[in-house]
Amino acid sequence: MTTPVVLVPGAPVLVPELAGAAAVDVGEGVSAATELLVSAARDATTVTVLGVDPAGRTVGDARASLVRWGARVVVGRCGAPVAADGDVPDAALIAWWFLDRAGIDLPRRFVPVDGNPPAADAGALLVVVADGPASLTPRAPVPEDPRGVALDADLASWLRDGGALPDPGPGVAGEIGWWSWPAWRALAGVVGNAPAAGAVSFAPFGVGYHAARWPGSSSGGAP
C-alpha cells in the first residue's frame, strides 16, 4: 500500500439536506469521517474513488447533484464538466459530497469495483465507499438478523485491529443487506492485514456506517 486510503460510508441519509431532523443522529460520525479525509489528503494530488456500481461505469471529474434523492445539493469541483444527474453512480455522488465537505479540491475519478484492487496513480488518495450490513435493528431496511449484527461488530474490530476481513460470502451478504460487500473485499485487497490509523463506526438507523484511514507507506498492502 503506497497511497493513503480512506473508507467512507455511502448512505444518502448522511447528507443533512436529505436527513432532515435525523441529521443530528449522524452529525458526529460524518464529522469524524470528514476529518479522516482531511488528514489523508494532505499530500495528495488526485483522488480515485472506488465503489459499487451495477452499471460498471467509470466517471472522470464531473459536477452533478443529489436531486435523484430529493435535494438539489450540487457536488463536484467548481469548473468540472457538468454531468447529467443519472450519469454519476450513487457511490461517486456521496464520495464527491464528502470530498467537498472536507475542502479537497483535487481532480477526482470514480472506478467501479471489478474484483481487483485498482491501480492508483502516484500522489493519489484512494477513497472507498462502502457500508456495513443493513439488518442491525427491527426497523432497518432488512429485518434484523443476528448474522448482520455480528458481522458489523466484526467489521468495526477489523478496522481497529487488522487481520483477515470478516467475509461470510456473497450469499449471506445478500441476505443480511451487505450490498457493498464487493467494495469491502477490494478495500481489503489494498490495505491487506493492516489496521486503520483511525476509525469510527456508528449505526443510528440499523445500517452499519464506518469510516477509517490508512496512511500510505512503502511497506503495507495486501500480502
TABEL-V232973 format. One record per pair of residues at least 12 apart in sequence whose ideal C-beta (glycine too) atoms are under 8 Angstrom apart, sorted by sequence separation. I is the first residue (numbers start at 0). J is the second residue. If there is no record, write none. Layout:
i->I j->J
i->I j->J
This chain:
i->13 j->25
i->62 j->74
i->63 j->75
i->95 j->107
i->132 j->144
i->134 j->146
i->135 j->147
i->153 j->165
i->198 j->210
i->199 j->211
i->12 j->25
i->62 j->75
i->94 j->107
i->134 j->147
i->135 j->148
i->198 j->211
i->61 j->75
i->62 j->76
i->132 j->146
i->133 j->147
i->134 j->148
i->166 j->180
i->197 j->211
i->198 j->212
i->13 j->28
i->60 j->75
i->62 j->77
i->94 j->109
i->132 j->147
i->150 j->165
i->197 j->212
i->13 j->29
i->60 j->76
i->131 j->147
i->132 j->148
i->135 j->151
i->195 j->211
i->196 j->212
i->62 j->79
i->67 j->84
i->150 j->167
i->166 j->183
i->195 j->212
i->196 j->213
i->61 j->79
i->62 j->80
i->63 j->81
i->66 j->84
i->67 j->85
i->74 j->92
i->91 j->109
i->132 j->150
i->166 j->184
i->195 j->213
i->196 j->214
i->60 j->79
i->61 j->80
i->62 j->81
i->63 j->82
i->90 j->109
i->105 j->124
i->131 j->150
i->132 j->151
i->164 j->183
i->8 j->28
i->60 j->80
i->61 j->81
i->62 j->82
i->63 j->83
i->64 j->84
i->75 j->95
i->131 j->151
i->164 j->184
i->193 j->213
i->59 j->80
i->61 j->82
i->63 j->84
i->74 j->95
i->88 j->109
i->103 j->124
i->146 j->167
i->74 j->96
i->87 j->109
i->164 j->186
i->63 j->86
i->76 j->99
i->88 j->111
i->131 j->154
i->164 j->187
i->190 j->213
i->8 j->32
i->58 j->82
i->63 j->87
i->72 j->96
i->75 j->99
i->163 j->187
i->7 j->32
i->61 j->86
i->74 j->99
i->146 j->171
i->150 j->175
i->61 j->87
i->193 j->219
i->65 j->92
i->77 j->104
i->150 j->177
i->193 j->220
i->7 j->35
i->58 j->86
i->76 j->104
i->98 j->126
i->146 j->174
i->147 j->175
i->191 j->219
i->7 j->36
i->58 j->87
i->63 j->92
i->76 j->105
i->97 j->126
i->146 j->175
i->147 j->176
i->154 j->183
i->163 j->192
i->190 j->219
i->191 j->220
i->5 j->35
i->56 j->86
i->58 j->88
i->76 j->106
i->144 j->174
i->147 j->177
i->162 j->192
i->176 j->206
i->190 j->220
i->191 j->221
i->192 j->222
i->5 j->36
i->65 j->96
i->76 j->107
i->144 j->175
i->161 j->192
i->189 j->220
i->190 j->221
i->191 j->222
i->56 j->88
i->63 j->95
i->94 j->126
i->144 j->176
i->161 j->193
i->189 j->221
i->58 j->91
i->141 j->174
i->161 j->194
i->188 j->221
i->5 j->39
i->54 j->88
i->94 j->128
i->141 j->175
i->160 j->194
i->161 j->195
i->187 j->221
i->4 j->39
i->93 j->128
i->141 j->176
i->159 j->194
i->3 j->39
i->52 j->88
i->140 j->176
i->158 j->194
i->159 j->195
i->3 j->40
i->52 j->89
i->91 j->128
i->139 j->176
i->158 j->195
i->50 j->88
i->52 j->90
i->90 j->128
i->3 j->42
i->50 j->89
i->51 j->90
i->52 j->91
i->159 j->198
i->3 j->43
i->50 j->90
i->158 j->198
i->9 j->50
i->50 j->91
i->134 j->175
i->48 j->90
i->133 j->175
i->134 j->176
i->158 j->200
i->48 j->91
i->132 j->175
i->133 j->176
i->155 j->198
i->50 j->94
i->132 j->176
i->133 j->177
i->132 j->177
i->133 j->178
i->155 j->200
i->48 j->94
i->60 j->106
i->131 j->177
i->154 j->200
i->48 j->95
i->60 j->107
i->17 j->65
i->60 j->108
i->130 j->178
i->16 j->65
i->59 j->108
i->130 j->179
i->151 j->200
i->58 j->108
i->129 j->179
i->14 j->65
i->17 j->68
i->57 j->108
i->58 j->109
i->128 j->179
i->151 j->202
i->158 j->209
i->17 j->69
i->46 j->98
i->57 j->109
i->155 j->207
i->17 j->70
i->56 j->109
i->57 j->110
i->129 j->182
i->154 j->207
i->158 j->211
i->11 j->65
i->14 j->68
i->16 j->70
i->57 j->111
i->128 j->182
i->129 j->183
i->155 j->209
i->17 j->72
i->56 j->111
i->127 j->182
i->154 j->209
i->14 j->70
i->16 j->72
i->55 j->111
i->151 j->207
i->11 j->68
i->46 j->103
i->52 j->109
i->54 j->111
i->129 j->186
i->14 j->72
i->55 j->113
i->127 j->185
i->46 j->105
i->48 j->107
i->50 j->109
i->52 j->111
i->127 j->186
i->43 j->103
i->45 j->105
i->46 j->106
i->47 j->107
i->48 j->108
i->49 j->109
i->51 j->111
i->52 j->112
i->147 j->207
i->36 j->97
i->40 j->101
i->44 j->105
i->45 j->106
i->46 j->107
i->47 j->108
i->48 j->109
i->49 j->110
i->50 j->111
i->51 j->112
i->36 j->98
i->43 j->105
i->44 j->106
i->45 j->107
i->46 j->108
i->48 j->110
i->49 j->111
i->50 j->112
i->127 j->189
i->143 j->205
i->40 j->103
i->45 j->108
i->47 j->110
i->49 j->112
i->33 j->97
i->37 j->101
i->125 j->189
i->32 j->97
i->36 j->101
i->37 j->102
i->40 j->105
i->139 j->204
i->140 j->205
i->37 j->103
i->136 j->202
i->138 j->204
i->139 j->205
i->140 j->206
i->33 j->100
i->34 j->101
i->36 j->103
i->114 j->181
i->135 j->202
i->138 j->205
i->139 j->206
i->33 j->101
i->49 j->117
i->117 j->185
i->136 j->204
i->137 j->205
i->112 j->181
i->116 j->185
i->131 j->200
i->136 j->205
i->47 j->117
i->112 j->182
i->114 j->184
i->115 j->185
i->135 j->205
i->29 j->100
i->114 j->185
i->131 j->202
i->134 j->205
i->135 j->206
i->47 j->119
i->112 j->184
i->116 j->188
i->117 j->189
i->133 j->205
i->135 j->207
i->47 j->120
i->112 j->185
i->115 j->188
i->116 j->189
i->133 j->206
i->132 j->206
i->133 j->207
i->45 j->120
i->131 j->206
i->132 j->207
i->47 j->123
i->49 j->125
i->130 j->206
i->131 j->207
i->45 j->122
i->46 j->123
i->47 j->124
i->49 j->126
i->50 j->127
i->51 j->128
i->130 j->207
i->131 j->208
i->11 j->89
i->44 j->122
i->45 j->123
i->46 j->124
i->47 j->125
i->48 j->126
i->49 j->127
i->50 j->128
i->51 j->129
i->130 j->208
i->131 j->209
i->14 j->93
i->43 j->122
i->44 j->123
i->45 j->124
i->46 j->125
i->47 j->126
i->48 j->127
i->49 j->128
i->50 j->129
i->130 j->209
i->9 j->89
i->13 j->93
i->42 j->122
i->43 j->123
i->46 j->126
i->48 j->128
i->129 j->209
i->9 j->90
i->43 j->124
i->11 j->93
i->14 j->96
i->10 j->93
i->9 j->93
i->40 j->124
i->8 j->93
i->9 j->94
i->39 j->124
i->7 j->93
i->7 j->94
i->90 j->179
i->7 j->97
i->36 j->126
i->90 j->182
i->116 j->221
i->2 j->119
i->1 j->119
i->5 j->124
i->7 j->126
i->9 j->128
i->2 j->122
i->4 j->124
i->5 j->125
i->6 j->126
i->7 j->127
i->8 j->128
i->9 j->129
i->10 j->130
i->2 j->123
i->3 j->124
i->4 j->125
i->5 j->126
i->6 j->127
i->7 j->128
i->8 j->129
i->9 j->130
i->2 j->124
i->3 j->125
i->4 j->126
i->5 j->127
i->6 j->128
i->8 j->130
i->2 j->125
i->4 j->127
i->6 j->129
i->51 j->178
i->51 j->179
i->50 j->179
i->51 j->181
i->51 j->182
i->50 j->182
i->49 j->182
i->49 j->185
i->49 j->186
i->6 j->158
i->38 j->197
i->35 j->197
i->35 j->199
i->32 j->199
i->31 j->199
i->9 j->179
i->28 j->199
i->28 j->201
i->39 j->212
i->27 j->201
i->38 j->212
i->35 j->210
i->39 j->214
i->25 j->201
i->35 j->211
i->36 j->212
i->35 j->212
i->25 j->203
i->32 j->210
i->24 j->203
i->31 j->210
i->6 j->186
i->24 j->204
i->28 j->208
i->4 j->186
i->21 j->203
i->28 j->210
i->21 j->204
i->25 j->208
i->4 j->189
i->4 j->190
i->0 j->189
i->6 j->195
i->0 j->190
i->0 j->191
i->12 j->204
i->0 j->193
i->10 j->204
i->13 j->208
i->10 j->206
i->10 j->208
i->8 j->208
i->8 j->209
i->8 j->210
i->6 j->209
i->7 j->210
i->6 j->210
i->5 j->210
i->6 j->211
i->5 j->211
i->6 j->212
i->5 j->212
i->4 j->212
i->5 j->213
i->3 j->212
i->4 j->213
i->3 j->213
i->3 j->214
i->4 j->215
i->3 j->215
i->0 j->213
i->2 j->215
i->1 j->215
i->0 j->215
i->1 j->216
i->0 j->216
i->1 j->217
i->1 j->219
i->0 j->219
i->1 j->220
i->0 j->220
i->0 j->221
